[in-house]
Amino acid sequence: RPVVLPPVFILGHVFYPDQVAQADTQQADSAETMPDMPQHPVKNDEKPLERYFRILEVVSAFRQACLGQIADIVDLPKPTVHRLLRGLIESRLLDTHPNAPQLYVTGGRVQRLLY
């Protein structure tokens, strides 16, 4: 019997992880396979730490996400998100999926904080 994940609330919007997981299996880095995602305006005075937390919230809510999906949800350019992801990986807050390196998952440090 398949496990159905409940909707997730991030940044005041509802996201459905099961739809994202299905899109990941079809094509990991294609925004065309993603469900419609609301746009989140970026404030000019947004602190860098806030950007890191927004990315962490997305990856932890979906359990895994690719660069394009994360960039679409947090409404940041892919190069910016890639740079932030590298920092999160270096800090062991995120990691790449062992079988699909284009997917990002929570790292050991986050898992220790949560459990």
GIRA-V501766 format. One record per helix or strand of 3 or more residues. SS is the DSSP state (A for helix, B for strand). FROM is the first residue (numbers start at 1). TO is the last residue. If there is no record, write none. Layout:
BEGIN
{{SS,FROM,TO} {SS,FROM,TO}}
END
This chain:
BEGIN
{{B,8,10} {B,13,15} {A,17,26} {A,31,33} {A,48,62} {A,67,74} {A,78,90} {B,94,96} {B,103,106} {A,108,114}}
END
